[in-house]
Amino acid sequence: MLNLLGEHICRLDDKGRMLFPSKLKKQLEQVIHHGLVMNRDIFSKCLVLYPKPEWDKVQQEMSKLSRYSKKHQKFQRIFMNGATTLELDLQGRINLPFVLLPHAEIDLKKNNEVVLVASNEKIEMWSRENYTKEVTGAEEDIEALAEEVRKDIEKNNS
């Protein structure tokens, strides 16, 4: 199981390429040769980068959905839409899929900075502006949120 950590500010060039942070590469050294998969987050305006072995687990969960359920098929269609396999080039860059950037409100013409937030088995990619809003807003109610989350964990462990 991966336990990725860290927050990294990265710059995108006008072709949508980003130099992958060396500290993240080091954390991923056992799996990065399998490639990465990028997709839209379903809860926030960010993108999610999965090491391919972790994405395989997501696909395994998706395969449990019924192909005879309209609701399951709709979710799978929407969730899988845009998922893209990525690999590091010889310079250690990844080429981001332009089709996914609007979901995270990443606009190469306005601001070419993104924030990568590594958390457990995935890496979130945020526009710097959206990430600042997300973190600033979370600081105000972190205590209440922590209490709610703790109750959920205790309920699930019972």
N, C-alpha and C positions, 0 to 999 in steps of 0.2 A: 504494500500500500504506500502510495506517495504521500508525503507531508510537505508540500511546497509552501514556502514562506517568502515574504518580501513585497515591497512596493517599489516600482521602478517607473521613472518618467522617461519616455522614449519619444523620439522625433520620427515622423514619417516623411519620406521624400515625396516629390510630386507624382511619382509613379505608384505610390501606395506601399512602398517597401519600408520595412523597419528593421534596424539592427537588433537582433535578439539579445537581451542582456546576458552577459557572460555568467553572472551569478545564477540565473535561472537555468542556463545550459548545464552548469555544473550539477545543479540539483536534479536535472533530467537525464544525466549522462547514461543511465541504465536503460532508458526507453526512447530517447530522442531519435535514434536511428529508425524507429518504426514510423516516424512522422507525427504530425499534429492534425487536429481537426478543429476548425472554428465554426461556431454557430451563434445564433442570436440567443440571448438570455430570455427566459419566459417571464421573468418578474420585473426586470429593470432594463433601462436603456443602456445596455452594455453588451459586449460580445464575450463569448466564452471560448477559451482555447483549451482543448483537452489533449493530453498525450494520447496517441492512438490506442494503447491498451486500455485506457480509461474510457475512451469513446466506445470501444468494443463492449464494455460493461453497460453503457447507456443503450447501445443497440440491442443488447441482450434483454434489457428491461422492455424496450419497445416491442420486441418480438413476442412478448407475452400478451400484447393487446390483441383483441379479436378482430380478424379481418371481416367478420360478419356484424360488427357493431359500427353504426354510423358515427357515433360519438368517438369511439376509439380511432377509427380511420381518419376522422377530421383532425383530431389532436395530432396523430402521427404525421399527417400531411403538413400541417402548419409547423410543427416542431422540426421536422426534418428538412423543410424548405430552406435552401441556402447553405446547409452544412457542407463544408469544403475542406478537403484534405490539403495540408500545407507541408512544405519541407523547407529546411534551411538551405540557402544557396551556398556557394563556396565562400562567400564573404560573411556568412553567418546571419543573413537577412531572411525575413519571411516577406512574401508578397501578399498583401491583404486583399481579399476579394472585395472589389468596389461595390458589389451588390449588397454586402452586409453593412457597410459603413453608415448609411443613413439611419439604421436602427439605433445605433449608438450615438447618433448626432455628431459623427466625426466628419468634418468638412475640411478637406485638404487645402482649400482656398482661404479659409478663415484662420485656422489654427492647426498646426501640424504636430501638436503635442498630445500624447495619450498617456494614460496611467495604466500600468499593468499591476494587478493585485493578485499575487499568488496565494491560494488558500486551499490547503489540503491537496486534492487531486486535480485541481483545475486552476486556470489563470483567467481572471476577468480583465477585459480591456475596456476602459472608459475614456470618453473625451475628458479632458482635464476639468472643464467647466461642470459637467454632470457629476464627476467624482467629488468635486468640492462641495456641490450641493448635497449629495448623498451623505457624505461624512459629516458635514456641518449639521444637517438636520438630525442625524442619528445621535450626535453627542447630547442633544437636549433630552432625549427620552431613552437613553441607554439603560438607565436603572429599571424603568418599568418593563422594557423589552427583555432585559436579563431575567427578571422575575417570571415573566410569561414563558420564556424559553425553558427555564429551569423546571417549571411546572409540567411542561410538555415532556421533558426528558424523564422526570420522575413518573409520570403517568405511563409512558412507554416502557419503563423498566419494571413496572408493577405486574 
